[in-house]
Amino acid sequence: MGANFKREIIFGLISTAIFTVLIVAHVLQYVERSNAPLTPVKTSSISSTTSGTVTTLSNNIVAKHNNPSDCWIIIENKVYDVTNFLARHPGGGGLVTPYCGQDATQPFLTQGGRGSHSQEALRLLGLIYVGDLNGTTIQQPDKNAIQNTSIRGGEDNDD
């Protein structure tokens, strides 16, 4: 074997190794994103629920928002104000209201046993994000944000 041939083989092996590393990194990044917990894409300004002080967003606080005219739900330890979304829910607000003031993680993730929610549903969560459960601040979502956004589809009957 000549020196040039050996260099070409070494160059080929190094190129293949670099390409393989890049592909693996890309795949791992994709898998990490697709398995990531629900994360809001937008938050609003910080406010509080008690006379100018910051309140811990506990299960007890969420439980007070337990009816269709004031409905908060918990999904993966994140709290969402779905009050203004109920009328626009593609599957009907009645699928959500039983979970007002409660943890709705399992019904949300499984659509009540019918599958998973769309990327659109995950996007909309960012518009109605209140804060993290047991967090020390409460985010106040823009009450008009959900009213002013278009909701595509409806074909997946999102819970």
Backbone bond lengths (Angstrom), bond angles and torsions (degrees), N, CA, C in turn:
res aa  C-N    CA-C-N  psi(-1)  N-CA   C-N-CA  omega(-1)  CA-C   N-CA-C  phi
1 M - - - 1.441 - - 1.515 109.37 -
2 G 1.326 114.01 137.92 1.444 118.63 179.07 1.516 112.07 -84.74
3 A 1.322 115.46 164.24 1.463 121.56 -179.32 1.523 111.21 -62.90
4 N 1.329 117.43 -38.47 1.467 120.33 179.51 1.523 111.25 -64.86
5 F 1.315 117.34 -39.89 1.452 121.64 179.87 1.524 110.30 -63.76
6 K 1.354 116.85 -43.42 1.458 120.88 178.55 1.528 110.44 -62.25
7 R 1.337 117.86 -42.27 1.464 121.25 178.15 1.528 110.65 -61.92
8 E 1.334 117.29 -41.00 1.469 120.71 179.58 1.527 110.60 -64.47
9 I 1.313 117.28 -39.76 1.468 120.71 177.93 1.527 110.13 -65.41
10 I 1.315 117.39 -46.69 1.464 121.34 179.30 1.529 109.96 -61.88
11 F 1.321 117.50 -45.15 1.463 121.10 178.23 1.534 110.32 -60.25
12 G 1.322 116.17 -42.98 1.469 120.72 178.90 1.522 111.79 -62.36
13 L 1.337 116.50 -43.03 1.466 120.33 179.15 1.525 111.59 -65.36
14 I 1.314 116.55 -42.35 1.473 120.46 179.29 1.529 109.65 -65.15
15 S 1.317 116.77 -43.93 1.475 120.42 178.87 1.526 110.94 -61.27
16 T 1.314 116.54 -42.93 1.464 121.13 179.03 1.530 110.19 -63.86
17 A 1.323 117.58 -41.49 1.463 121.15 179.47 1.530 110.89 -63.69
18 I 1.307 117.46 -44.45 1.473 121.18 179.10 1.529 109.76 -63.24
19 F 1.307 116.84 -45.83 1.459 120.72 179.07 1.528 110.64 -59.65
20 T 1.335 116.78 -43.47 1.456 121.52 179.51 1.524 110.99 -62.06
21 V 1.314 117.43 -43.65 1.466 121.65 178.84 1.533 110.21 -61.22
22 L 1.321 116.72 -43.46 1.467 120.23 179.27 1.525 111.39 -63.54
23 I 1.312 117.83 -43.31 1.468 121.42 178.51 1.524 110.50 -63.30
24 V 1.313 117.88 -46.20 1.471 121.69 179.68 1.531 110.09 -61.53
25 A 1.321 117.46 -42.83 1.465 120.85 178.98 1.528 110.12 -62.01
26 H 1.316 116.96 -42.50 1.460 120.88 179.06 1.531 111.08 -63.36
27 V 1.312 117.05 -45.19 1.467 121.29 179.54 1.526 110.18 -63.35
28 L 1.315 118.11 -44.37 1.466 121.08 178.98 1.524 111.09 -62.07
29 Q 1.310 117.11 -39.71 1.464 120.90 178.43 1.529 109.63 -64.24
30 Y 1.317 118.00 -41.72 1.462 121.78 178.53 1.523 110.67 -63.91
31 V 1.338 117.12 -45.93 1.455 121.36 -179.78 1.528 110.31 -63.15
32 E 1.323 116.92 -42.24 1.457 121.07 179.29 1.524 110.42 -60.84
33 R 1.340 117.63 -43.61 1.464 121.10 179.25 1.514 111.22 -65.88
34 S 1.320 118.36 -40.80 1.456 120.01 -176.54 1.521 112.33 -74.85
35 N 1.334 118.19 -21.75 1.458 121.21 177.94 1.518 113.01 -100.06
36 A 1.315 117.00 1.60 1.452 120.32 -177.36 1.520 110.13 -68.01
37 P 1.333 117.72 148.14 1.453 119.21 175.72 1.522 109.85 -65.16
38 L 1.312 115.31 160.28 1.456 119.84 178.89 1.512 109.41 -59.10
39 T 1.300 116.19 128.61 1.452 121.47 -179.83 1.511 108.43 -129.08
40 P 1.296 117.44 128.99 1.455 117.99 179.64 1.514 111.07 -63.92
41 V 1.319 115.53 144.57 1.450 119.69 -179.86 1.518 111.77 -93.16
42 K 1.324 118.07 -13.44 1.453 120.98 -178.79 1.519 108.68 -149.86
43 T 1.299 117.29 136.03 1.452 120.44 172.42 1.513 108.36 -123.92
44 S 1.300 114.98 158.70 1.455 120.61 -179.60 1.516 109.08 -105.82
45 S 1.316 115.60 -172.64 1.460 119.80 -176.68 1.522 112.03 -67.71
46 I 1.329 115.34 152.66 1.459 121.48 -178.77 1.514 109.75 -75.65
47 S 1.323 115.87 136.82 1.452 121.42 173.00 1.521 107.66 -142.70
48 S 1.299 116.62 -178.38 1.450 119.16 179.88 1.510 110.29 -133.38
49 T 1.338 115.72 169.57 1.449 119.85 -179.55 1.519 111.99 -104.57
50 T 1.311 118.26 -7.36 1.456 119.01 -178.54 1.513 110.55 -131.41
51 S 1.281 117.49 114.39 1.468 128.48 175.28 1.526 116.17 15.79
52 G 1.311 116.51 63.50 1.451 120.64 172.53 1.508 115.95 79.94
53 T 1.315 119.42 1.93 1.453 120.74 177.85 1.520 109.44 -107.58
54 V 1.301 115.19 155.75 1.457 120.30 178.08 1.523 107.85 -83.21
55 T 1.313 115.94 136.10 1.460 121.75 -177.31 1.521 109.73 -115.19
56 T 1.313 116.25 141.75 1.451 120.17 174.22 1.523 108.66 -70.26
57 L 1.296 116.47 131.47 1.461 122.44 -178.22 1.526 108.87 -84.38
58 S 1.324 115.86 82.47 1.464 122.24 -174.41 1.526 111.40 -93.11
59 N 1.313 115.56 171.86 1.466 120.83 174.54 1.522 110.19 -58.82
60 N 1.332 117.23 -37.21 1.466 120.55 179.71 1.519 111.99 -64.21
61 I 1.329 117.18 -39.72 1.473 120.70 177.04 1.520 109.81 -64.18
62 V 1.326 116.88 -47.25 1.467 120.87 -179.72 1.527 110.30 -61.58
63 A 1.322 117.21 -39.63 1.469 121.72 -177.69 1.527 112.48 -61.15
64 K 1.318 118.09 -22.93 1.469 121.51 178.25 1.531 111.94 -72.76
65 H 1.317 117.04 -18.14 1.470 122.81 -179.59 1.527 108.14 -100.25
66 N 1.339 115.44 67.54 1.461 120.87 -165.36 1.527 115.05 -118.39
67 N 1.333 117.50 27.75 1.459 118.81 178.48 1.524 109.63 -144.21
68 P 1.321 117.46 164.58 1.468 119.98 -174.73 1.529 114.79 -60.04
69 S 1.325 118.24 -24.02 1.458 118.88 179.23 1.525 112.18 -86.75
70 D 1.316 117.57 -5.62 1.467 123.92 177.07 1.524 107.11 -158.40
71 C 1.331 116.39 84.40 1.466 121.30 -169.81 1.516 111.65 -119.76
72 W 1.335 115.35 112.96 1.461 122.04 172.96 1.519 107.14 -112.48
73 I 1.325 116.44 144.69 1.460 121.13 174.81 1.526 109.16 -131.55
74 I 1.321 115.20 160.01 1.461 122.57 177.40 1.523 107.50 -110.37
75 I 1.334 115.72 130.26 1.465 121.39 173.67 1.518 106.43 -133.15
76 E 1.319 115.64 118.32 1.464 122.71 -179.34 1.532 111.81 48.91
77 N 1.332 115.82 50.47 1.468 123.93 176.90 1.527 113.53 62.37
78 K 1.296 116.87 22.46 1.464 122.49 172.99 1.526 106.68 -120.83
79 V 1.321 115.65 141.91 1.463 120.99 -174.48 1.529 109.37 -105.58
80 Y 1.330 115.07 135.78 1.457 122.29 -178.41 1.525 109.88 -129.26
81 D 1.332 116.09 138.06 1.463 122.51 175.10 1.523 106.92 -94.06
82 V 1.332 116.36 101.66 1.460 121.26 -176.38 1.532 112.72 -95.51
83 T 1.323 117.15 6.26 1.464 121.64 -175.56 1.529 112.38 -49.21
84 N 1.323 117.22 -54.20 1.462 120.57 -177.03 1.519 113.39 -78.11
85 F 1.314 116.92 -7.01 1.456 120.50 179.82 1.527 111.96 -91.93
86 L 1.325 117.70 -22.20 1.466 120.92 -173.61 1.525 112.80 -52.33
87 A 1.325 116.98 -45.86 1.467 120.47 -178.10 1.522 112.04 -68.26
88 R 1.324 117.18 -20.63 1.465 120.72 -177.22 1.524 113.08 -102.80
89 H 1.317 117.21 -2.17 1.464 120.51 -178.73 1.523 109.91 -60.65
90 P 1.333 117.87 124.52 1.466 120.48 -176.06 1.528 114.53 -57.06
91 G 1.325 118.07 -30.06 1.460 120.63 179.07 1.516 112.88 -92.76
92 G 1.323 116.59 -1.21 1.457 121.53 -177.34 1.519 110.79 99.60
93 G 1.310 116.06 139.25 1.458 121.34 -178.58 1.514 113.57 -62.06
94 G 1.328 116.40 -23.53 1.468 120.38 179.72 1.516 113.72 -62.81
95 L 1.330 117.03 -19.91 1.461 119.64 176.19 1.523 111.39 -75.21
96 V 1.331 117.04 -23.19 1.464 122.00 -175.73 1.521 112.02 -97.88
97 T 1.334 117.68 -38.32 1.471 120.85 -171.72 1.527 115.49 -56.42
98 P 1.322 121.23 -29.07 1.470 118.11 177.13 1.533 113.36 -62.76
99 Y 1.338 116.34 -15.86 1.460 120.78 -177.32 1.530 112.70 -103.62
100 C 1.323 118.10 4.16 1.465 120.39 178.33 1.526 109.33 -55.63
101 G 1.333 115.73 128.50 1.461 121.04 179.64 1.510 114.32 80.16
102 Q 1.330 117.40 8.26 1.461 120.99 -174.20 1.527 111.76 -132.81
103 D 1.324 113.94 175.18 1.459 121.01 174.19 1.527 108.20 -78.95
104 A 1.315 115.88 123.56 1.463 121.86 -179.83 1.521 111.22 -116.65
105 T 1.325 116.57 21.80 1.461 120.12 -176.31 1.522 111.88 -56.90
106 Q 1.318 117.65 -55.30 1.460 120.50 -175.18 1.521 112.12 -63.15
107 P 1.330 118.85 -47.96 1.475 117.59 178.26 1.528 112.63 -62.28
108 F 1.325 117.01 -35.57 1.465 119.23 179.25 1.526 110.91 -68.00
109 L 1.322 116.36 -48.54 1.466 119.68 -176.08 1.524 112.91 -66.15
110 T 1.328 116.89 -26.63 1.465 119.86 -177.49 1.522 113.35 -111.06
111 Q 1.321 117.81 1.45 1.471 122.48 -173.72 1.518 109.41 49.13
112 G 1.309 115.88 47.67 1.460 120.37 179.31 1.512 112.61 61.54
113 G 1.326 117.00 31.07 1.462 121.55 179.20 1.523 113.89 92.63
114 R 1.328 117.84 5.56 1.465 121.21 -176.86 1.517 113.74 -102.54
115 G 1.314 119.60 0.11 1.463 120.39 -178.85 1.514 110.73 134.29
116 S 1.305 115.98 -157.25 1.456 119.72 -178.74 1.526 110.07 -115.75
117 H 1.320 115.44 161.10 1.455 120.65 179.28 1.530 111.15 -75.97
118 S 1.291 114.42 159.79 1.462 121.87 -179.69 1.526 110.58 -78.21
119 Q 1.318 115.45 167.76 1.462 121.00 173.31 1.521 109.81 -62.62
120 E 1.310 117.54 -31.44 1.469 121.97 177.12 1.527 110.04 -60.67
121 A 1.326 116.87 -43.72 1.473 120.11 179.09 1.525 110.24 -62.82
122 L 1.315 117.36 -40.38 1.464 120.80 178.35 1.523 110.58 -65.28
123 R 1.324 117.47 -37.60 1.460 121.40 177.79 1.523 110.50 -63.51
124 L 1.313 116.40 -42.64 1.463 120.80 -178.39 1.523 112.14 -65.07
125 L 1.325 117.53 -30.84 1.465 119.74 177.87 1.522 111.18 -57.66
126 G 1.317 116.53 -36.46 1.459 119.74 179.73 1.515 113.07 -61.88
127 L 1.322 116.67 -26.28 1.459 120.65 -179.76 1.528 112.62 -78.52
128 I 1.323 116.79 -20.91 1.468 119.89 -174.65 1.533 112.35 -119.11
129 Y 1.310 115.90 17.75 1.465 122.54 -179.67 1.525 110.24 -67.97
130 V 1.319 116.71 129.86 1.464 122.59 177.74 1.521 110.25 -99.17
131 G 1.323 117.61 -47.36 1.457 121.61 -179.54 1.514 110.65 167.40
132 D 1.306 115.22 178.71 1.462 120.79 178.55 1.519 109.77 -84.29
133 L 1.313 116.00 139.06 1.460 120.97 176.49 1.522 108.88 -59.33
134 N 1.308 116.67 133.39 1.466 125.34 -177.29 1.521 112.81 65.39
135 G 1.325 115.95 16.31 1.453 120.58 173.71 1.524 109.66 -77.31
136 T 1.315 115.73 164.48 1.462 119.08 -176.49 1.519 112.51 -94.40
137 T 1.317 118.06 0.02 1.453 120.23 175.48 1.520 109.38 -131.48
138 I 1.280 114.52 159.28 1.452 120.63 176.89 1.517 107.54 -121.44
139 Q 1.313 116.44 128.36 1.459 121.64 175.72 1.524 107.47 -90.21
140 Q 1.291 116.25 137.89 1.462 120.53 176.30 1.517 108.39 -103.60
141 P 1.338 117.09 107.83 1.459 117.90 -179.27 1.524 111.26 -67.30
142 D 1.304 115.79 153.06 1.456 122.39 175.59 1.527 107.56 -68.04
143 K 1.319 116.60 113.28 1.468 121.37 -176.07 1.525 112.56 -58.58
144 N 1.330 117.31 -26.69 1.458 120.56 -178.16 1.522 112.58 -91.58
145 A 1.317 117.87 -10.79 1.466 120.35 -174.85 1.521 111.64 -57.94
146 I 1.316 117.11 -45.54 1.464 120.30 -177.51 1.526 110.33 -71.79
147 Q 1.337 116.74 -30.32 1.463 120.31 178.97 1.527 111.00 -72.58
148 N 1.333 115.99 -31.56 1.458 120.77 -174.83 1.517 114.22 -93.69
149 T 1.317 117.78 3.97 1.458 120.09 179.76 1.519 109.51 -106.33
150 S 1.314 115.24 148.25 1.459 117.95 176.57 1.516 107.94 -83.43
151 I 1.294 115.29 140.66 1.461 121.45 177.41 1.511 106.15 -109.07
152 R 1.323 113.86 110.30 1.457 119.27 -178.02 1.511 109.51 -81.00
153 G 1.271 115.26 149.92 1.457 121.18 171.02 1.505 112.25 78.93
154 G 1.320 115.07 -131.54 1.444 121.63 -170.00 1.515 107.64 118.25
155 E 1.336 113.93 -5.38 1.455 119.71 -177.30 1.515 112.83 -70.49
156 D 1.360 117.16 -19.23 1.459 117.29 -176.77 1.513 112.12 -99.84
157 N 1.335 118.96 6.61 1.462 122.76 178.21 1.504 112.14 46.41
158 D 1.302 116.79 55.17 1.468 122.90 -178.56 1.509 111.47 -53.90
159 D 1.324 116.47 136.13 1.474 122.32 171.21 1.487 109.31 -87.05
